[in-house]
Amino acid sequence: MTTKSVTLKNVTKTFHDDNNNLVHAVSDVNLTIEQGEFATLLGPSGCGKTTTLRMVAGFEEVTQGDIYFGSENVNKISPNKRDCTMVFQSYALFPHLSVFDNVAYGLKIKKLPKDVIEEKVDKIFSIMNLTDHKTRMPSQLSGGQQQRVALARALVMEPGVLLFDEPLSNLDAKLRLLMRDEIRRLQKRLGITAIYVTHDQSEAMSMSDKVIVMNNGKIEQVGSPQEIYQRPTSRFVADFIGTANFIQGKVLGRKENELEIQTADTILRAAAYGDFFEGQSVLIVVRPEAVRLKDEGEGSLKGKVTKSVFMGQTQEYEVDYNGVPLQVTVHNPMGEKIYEVDETVSLHFPKESLHIIKG
């Protein structure tokens, strides 16, 4: 299996709507996915992620720009000739063919010798734990087993690039978790380049080497799951990935790699990523799990509890801080003091957990 990098250069996709207005589904996307990398296109419905994937697959024509597999420009190469396969949301299995024949279908189209087909299919069945199901029909399989067959059918073609179009959205929650782990394990074992589309943040965060957050047809940010979560570059990314609190402030100055930010009632310090200038209005991003609550009098920052909900593994709070509702999550609340609604508390923001974005 020879895996390939994927590069998009100034890729744009436009079309005309029912009123003949020009719509930009994807606008000037530049992106490189390295060999063997698992990259996820993440964003809300209509953000352009599926259109981008379909252009990579060849199912949509590129209006402008170029797509490369390795050093090869694939713009004019038809989908069946591109060195990629796709795993669909609907599985797209042939109901009248056995599991073996479903997986072997693409190899038969390529007119490979029968013994070669059997060898390749048996090998992928061994990897996918499907050997005992080869003679069954799709209707005799569970949803998870059908998804494994669809994945095996894609992998047996030994593609340079493997594409996933929301492949787990038809499975129940527990099975999604199992298949998520299985896909990632297989991708790592085979070292294949994978591009995955989802609107599910937890899927993107748990599976990816690289997350590409899209909004309105454009890329908002590209980075590792840790970078996307801990150092978002915009309010959209911070708000879309997980839960975020935003505190307004103004830059007082910089001391080495830290910024001093004046908020409504205090000065906060945070690591500086990016260019900021004195007097600039900014937003401080604070994740709920980063906020510490203590008894009134144990700090200068005061807030009033407006919601207190025990969730088992966590205690979830909402705290009014100068008119801003802050979400606070306390993990493993056993042994922790539980604050009730209307209690006044002191708020603490560890500076290593604060992140600054432009306001």
SULBELBEL-V590964 format. One record per pair of residues at least 12 apart in sequence whose C-alpha atoms are under 6 Angstrom apart, sorted by the first residue. I is the first residue (numbers start at 0). J is the second residue. If there is no record, write none. Layout:
i,j
I,J
I,J
//
This chain:
i,j
0,157
1,159
2,159
2,191
2,192
3,34
3,68
3,69
3,159
4,32
4,33
4,34
4,68
4,69
5,31
5,32
5,67
5,68
6,30
6,31
6,66
6,67
7,29
7,30
7,65
7,66
8,29
8,64
8,65
9,27
9,28
9,29
9,64
10,27
10,28
10,63
10,64
11,25
11,26
11,27
11,62
11,63
12,24
12,25
12,61
12,62
24,47
24,216
25,47
25,216
26,216
26,217
34,192
35,190
35,191
35,192
36,192
37,193
37,207
37,208
38,194
38,207
38,208
38,209
38,210
39,194
39,195
39,196
39,203
39,210
39,211
40,196
40,211
41,197
41,198
41,211
41,212
42,198
42,212
42,213
43,198
46,213
46,214
46,215
46,216
47,216
56,78
57,78
82,158
82,159
83,158
83,159
83,160
83,161
84,153
84,161
85,162
85,163
86,163
87,164
87,166
88,164
88,165
88,166
90,149
94,137
97,134
97,135
97,136
98,133
98,135
98,136
99,133
102,152
160,192
160,193
161,193
162,193
162,194
162,195
163,195
164,196
165,196
165,197
183,206
204,224
208,223
209,222
209,223
210,222
210,223
243,285
243,286
244,284
244,285
244,286
244,325
245,282
245,283
245,284
246,282
246,283
247,282
248,260
248,261
248,262
248,280
248,281
249,261
249,278
249,279
249,280
249,281
250,277
250,278
250,279
251,277
252,277
256,270
256,271
257,269
257,270
257,271
258,271
268,350
269,350
269,353
280,358
281,356
281,357
281,358
282,355
282,356
282,358
283,354
283,355
284,353
284,354
285,353
287,326
287,327
287,328
288,328
289,352
290,327
290,347
290,348
291,346
291,347
292,345
292,346
293,344
293,345
294,344
294,345
295,343
295,344
295,345
298,345
300,345
300,346
301,344
301,345
302,318
302,319
302,320
302,343
302,344
303,318
303,319
303,341
303,342
303,343
304,317
304,318
304,340
304,341
304,342
305,317
305,318
305,340
306,340
307,339
312,331
313,329
313,330
313,331
313,332
314,328
314,329
315,327
315,328
//
